[in-house]
Amino acid sequence: MPETIPISQDTPPKKQPDTRARPYEGIGYVHSVETGGAVDGPGLRFVLFMQGCLMRCLYCHNRDTWDRHSEKELHFTVPQLMQQVLSYKHYFRATGGGVTATGGEPLLQYQFIRDWFVACREHDIHTCLDTNGYALHYDSAMEELLDNTNLVMLDLKQIDPEIHKVLVGIPNTKVLRFARYLAERGQPTRIRYVVVPGYTDDDRSAHLLGEFIADMPNADTVELLPYHELGAHKWELCGDEYKLKGVSPPPKETMLRIKEIIESYGKQTIV
């Protein structure tokens, strides 16, 4: 009787994220669109979630936007996008809203965002860039993008480089360089800081943030965002382990303590 060969029950290796860059050919690769966003800048907003991000934040609530290539991605040209955007222009006027590029990370497709924002500004539509600041290029396209950006919302995860690497997976060198670049330009900027228990909720981290942004006169407001677990299910759908499972949102007392620290550096702070 022939020997029985056992069938391996091992789980097949998980597909690795596709991080290859694509040459710009006038197409934007989009994860999804939200047409009534109320938390991605002032007023009601048309929000474009771009596909692709190089950070691996432990608390990411848009895990499904990481890959730069996705079978479910949407493809847009700027004229196609503007056809939709202009139908909401009366809402923008009534609420002081506009459009927001977020993600994922919009700076990975900065040439497309530039072209989109240029088209929006031609129609006097407010533009907002919601970014983690991981800029790879400083060229004329980047200059033109920022020239046509009314507001940058910059997500500073953690100033301490070692904690940043644990929390995000990569160093913060490029992020801090981009923040300084915005300051040099005098670019209107709002800082966003997610308060994550065990990673960014301590006094030292808050003081490091305050010290860094104290020299950014272009950033007069800091928005403190409490950690939440609302996107954890997306990790499971992507076949990944959500490592912060069971971590509770920071209590109100923690948020107010960090608010007080940031305000001591002369910055208006919103909780």
N, C-alpha and C positions, 0 to 999 in steps of 0.2 A: 504494500500500500504506500503510495507516494507520501512524502513528508508534507504536512500542511504548513503553508507559509502564512504567518499571521499578517493581517492587514493593519497597517499603522492607523491609529486613531488620533494621531497628532493633528492639531489644527494647522491648516496650510499657512505659510508665512503671509503676514498682513501686507497688503500693497502699500508701498511707501509713497508719501506725498510727492506729487510732481511739481518740482520747483523751477522747471526750465522757463526762461523768459521767452516771449514771443516778439518778433519784430513788429513795430507799429505800422499798420496798414490802414488806419482810419477806422478800425473796429474796436469797440469796447466790449470786454468780456465781463458779463454781469451775473451776479448770483441771483439777485431779486430786486424788485422795485416796490417801494411803499409810497402811496400817494397822499397820505394824510398824517405824516410824521409830526409829532408834537414835542419830541425830546432831542431832536438832532439839529438844534439851532433855533433862532427866534421864529415865532409864528408857526403857521402850518407849512409843512415842507414836502416837496417831492424828493424822496430819498433814494439814491442809487447805491446799492450794496455791491461793490466790485468783487470779482472773483480773485482770490489769491492773497496770501499773507505769509510772511517769513517768520513772524513771531509765533511762539507756542505757549501762550499765556495759560496758566493752570486753570484760570477761572473763565476762560473764553466762552461767551454764550453764543458765538457764531462759528462753532467748530467746523461746520460744513462749508465755510468759505475759504479754508486754508489752501487747498490745492489750486495751483495756477491754471490747471486744466481740469474741467469737469464735464461729464457727459450731460449734465443737466443745465449747464450755463446758457445764458441768453446772449445773443450777439446784437449789438446796436451800432448804427452809424449816428453821428450827431444830428443830421436832419430827421432821422427816425425818432430819436429821443426828443427833439424839440417839438415835434408834432404833438407828443403827449404833454410835454411841459407847458406849452402855451395854452392848453385847454384849462389849466389850473391857475392862470395868471390872475384872475379876479379874486381867488382865494388868497393869493400871496399879498395882493394890495390891501385886502380887508384885514389881514392879520399881521402884516409886517413880516411875512414869511418869504420863502424862496426855495432854492434847491440845495441839497447837501450830497456830497460824495463821501461815502464811507465804505465799510467793507466787513471782512477782508481789509486790505490796505490799499487805498486809492493811489498812493504814490508809486505803486508798482506799475500803474498805467497812467502815469502823470501826463503823457502827451495827449491821450484821449481826454482826460479831465481838463487839460488846458483848452482844447478845442471846444469842449462842451461849455466851459465857463465863459469863453470868449463869446460864444453864441448867446448865452444867457445875458451877459452884460449888454449886448446889442439891443436887447429887449428890456433893459433896466430891471432885471431880475436879480435879487440878492443871492450871492453864492457863498457856500460854506464848505470848507474842507475839514472833514473829521478824520484825523490821522494819528497814527502812533509815532510819526516822525522818522520812520526808518527810510530816509532818503538815500538813494544810491547815485543820483546824478545832480550836479549843479551846473546847468547849462542854460542856454537862452530859452528853452522850452519851460524849464522850471521857473525862470524869471517871469515869463509871460503868464504862466499859470498863477503865480502869486500876485502879479499885477492885476489879475482879473478875479481875485478872491477877496470878498468883503470881510470874511471872518475865518480864521483858522481855529479849530478846536483841537488842541494838542493834548494827547493822552500821555502824561508822564507816569510810567508805571512805578518806578522806584529809582532814586538817585544813587543809592549805594550800588556799586557795580556788581558785587558778589551776590547780593540778594536778588538783584535784577536778573542775573543769569539763572538763578534757581527758579524764580517766578515766571520768567518769560522764555528762557532757553537760549538766549543770545545776549551779548554785551549791550550796554546802553550808549556806547561811544557815538554811534551815528545819530542816535536820538538827541543827545545833548548838543551835538554839533548843529543839528537842524534847528533846535530851540535857539541857539545863539545866533544863527543865521536869520531867523525871524526877528530877533531883537535888533540886529544890525539894520535890517530893512525897515524897522518900525511897523511891522506887519500886525494889524489888530488881531490879537490872540486871546483865547480863553483856555486856561489850563484845566484839564480834567484829571482827577486823581481818585482811583478806586481804592477804597479802604478794605483791605483783605486781612481778616484776623490771622495773626501769626507771620504776616509778610510786610504789611504797610501800615499797621494800626498802632505802632509804637511812637513815642515822643521823638526819638532820634530820627526816624524816617521823616516825620513831619517837619522837623527843624531843617533837615537836609534839603527838603523841597523848598521850604521858605527861603533858605539862604540862596539857593540856586535862582529862584525866580525873582528875588529882590532886585536883581540887576536887569530885569526885563521890564522896562517901563511900558512896552507895548502890550503887556499882559496884566491888566488891572483886576481881573476876576479869576477866581479859582472855584471850580465846581467839584464838590466832594460827592462821590457816588458810593453808596454802601454795596459791598459784595452781596451777590445773590446767586442762587443755584438754579435759576430758571432755564438755563441752557444745557443743563447736565444731560438731559435725554439725547441731545444731539451727539454727544460723545459716544454713547452706546450705539446709536444708529451708524456711526462711522467706525465702529469696532474698536473704540479706544476706552481706556479706563479713566474715569473722572476722579482724579486724585484728591480733590477737595470734598468728596462726598461726606456729608455729615457736618461740615463746617457751617456754623450758623452766621447769619448776618451780624455785623457789629451793632452793639446796643447804641441807643441814642446818646448816652453819656460819652461814648468813644467818639462819635461823630462831632459832638460839640467841643470836646477837648482838642481834637485835631483842628477844628475850625478856629478855635481861639489861638492856637499856635501859629497857623498860617496868617491870621489877621495881624499878629504881632509884627509881621514883616511888611505891613502896609498894603495888603491885598484884600479886596472885597472877596468874601468867601460865601458860597451858596451851598446849603445842605439840602 
